[in-house]
Amino acid sequence: MKLTKITLGFFTAATILIIGCSATQTISEESLGIRKTSLYSENDAFPVKTEYIKKAAGESKLIERAFENAPPMIPHNVEGMYPITTNNNACTGCHLPAVAEAINATVIPQSHFTNFRPDTSLAKNGKIAKEGKAVTNTSDFKVIGKPLTKLSGTRFNCTQCHVPQSMTSSAPKNEFEVKFRAVEHNKKSNLIDNINEGVDTIN
């Protein structure tokens, strides 16, 4: 009787395994991404045809931000604007606050005219001090913004965060649902007001 139960158990497990294997759907590696050719050979791999916006600055339509405080996309042609250096930045000619509003360009936000790097030192006892205060956990340190009279040296490289939009038919569908806390946040940054949001600050 005991042997019969064991045999029946093995038979049932084998049946489930066979049914499970036959129901498994095979997915090819080529179907997992945008590239539809072999991942092991470059012979049939060609770059996807893409086209950047050709409209000049001032003629293009603003692209809504991907999420709150996301770096905005560049909606116009950037040909002739590179390279960007600390001494030669074509972007600032239109986007500096003193000019931008008059020509209806996106204003460089106050966060780009702020130094967020705290004065940091290492004491003899090995403890880290930020802005003169010893801190145990540096991630709990409240960000201190020091206003600057010019664009921060850490923000001059605009295309480190802002890029032109590439138009292509092969891009996967974006199903991310954007939820802005205020309507104006889809076109404007409020990072300077909530830079410490979610940080446990020390006293």
Helices and strands as residue ranges (DSSP letters): H 2-23, G 29-31, E 51-52, H 92-95, H 97-100, G 101-103, G 110-113, E 114-115, E 120-122, E 128-130, E 133-135, G 138-140, E 146-147, G 158-160, E 166-167, G 183-186, G 191-193
